[in-house]
Amino acid sequence: MDRRQLLAQTDLAALQRTLERRIALPTESQNRERAPELRRYLEAELAPELRAMGFACELWDNPVPGAPPLLFAERLEDPALPTVLSYGHGDVVLGDESKWTKAASPWTLERHEGRWYGRGVADNKGQHSLNLQALAQVLAARGGRLGFNSKFLFEMGEEVGSPGLKTVCERQRERLRADLFLASDGPRLNQQQPTLFLGSRGVMNFELALELREGAHHSGNWGGLLANPGVLLAGAIHSIVDQHGVIRVEALRPPPLPAAVRVALADVQPGEPGGPAIDGDWGEPGLSPAERVFGWNSIEVLAFRCGNPDKPVNAIPPRAQATMQIRFVVGRDQASFLPALRAHLDAQGYAQVQLRLAGAEIMNATRLDPDSPWVRWAQASLRQSTGQEPVLLPNLGGSLPNDCFAEVLGLPTVWVPHSVPTCSQHAPNEHLPEHTLAQGLQIMAGLFWDLGEGWPAGTGRAQDRS
C-alpha cells in the first residue's frame, strides 16, 4: 500500500464508535466526584487500544496529592530508530447539562448537519482519538510496523492546570526521551485551513485587591469624603493597560517580533464567519491582528467585583477586587512579572493595592523556530495530504502545557490542531465539523506515514528508509 491508498481509507464510522464510548464517560476534572471516571478513561479506554497496537502501558501516580494519574505508553521497534512523543488529555470541563440543545446530554455523541456534538469532542477526546486511529491505520498498512518508535503521555488534569505534569516530565525524563514531539490540541486558524503551531503563549493569572475599611457607608452622607476602592482599583488597572488594550508596563511587554515570526504571520487572518468581529483599534498599534494575538502579549480583566453588582445600594463599598490575566510570548521571564507589577503600582501611587498570584500553575511561553527543518517537513506533509497550503502559527494564542515538552524535555514541538475557533469549546453544544475530522484523519495518517519514510535533514536523525 502506498501513501495515496492509505489516505483514501478514512473511516469516520470507526471514529464515531470510539467517540461514542469516550464521550459517554463524564471525565470532569473540576468535579472531585469524577475521580473514578478519570482513572477509568485511562485504564478501560486508552490502554486497551494502545496495547492492541503493541504498546506497553503504565499508569503513573500523580506526584500532586489527590490529582489524577497519567498513562504512559511506548512502542519500541528498534533503538536505532528515531522516537516520537505524543500527548493528549482525557479530562473535560463541566458538562453544563441543562444548557445543551444539540445533543440529549453532554455525554451523548450526536451528529447534526455535518457536525459532531459532545463534551470533549473538540477538547481533547476527539483530537487524540483521531490521532490514535490514524496511527493504527499506518501500522496496519505497513504490515505491523511504523518505521519509528512511538510514545504517548496522557493526563487527566489539563482543564485544572495540568497538576503534576511538569514534575512527572522532570522525574521521567529518560523514559520520555524522544526526537520529536507531535500532538493535537487547540483550534485551527479557521475551519477550512489546515494549521500547524509550534508552541503556545504563556499564561499567568493575578489578583488585585483593595480593602479600605470595615463595612459600607451611605454614598450621600459620605460621598466626597471617603475614598472609593472601585475607583482606585479601576485607576490601578488603567495604569497597567490603557483604554485601547495597550500594555503600559514595559516589563510586561515582549521584545520586538523576530523576523521569522513576522514572515510566518504575514498572510494570516484571524477570525472566521460566526465568530466575533475583531476590534481594529484594540491592542498594540502598528501590529496586524495576527501579530497581536500570536506574536504579542495581552492583559485582560477576567472579573471585577465592587459592592453588590446584582443588587446595588447607595453606599460606598469597603473593598474591590479584580482577577486579571497576562498571556505572553517568549522573550520575557514570567518570574519577573509580579515584581514588576508591584514596583509599578507603588510608583503610580497604588501601594495600598494588594497583588498576588491567582489560579492554576503558570504555563510558560514556548515557540519552536519557524525556520526549523521539522517545520518545513510538517508543512510539506500537510501540503501533500490536503492539496492546501497549511497555515503556520509560530505559537497558539491560547496556552497549553507545551513548556513541559519544549523546556523540560527539550523537544522540538509541532502541534496539528483538529478543532475550529467556533467549536463552543468549554461551552454548551461543543462540536466539530465532520469534514475537519475527516481531513484530520488524512493529515495524521500522512504525517505518521512520512515519519516512517525518513526524517528530514538537519534534525540530527536524518535517514531514508524508503
Disulfide bonds with the S-S distance in Angstrom:
none
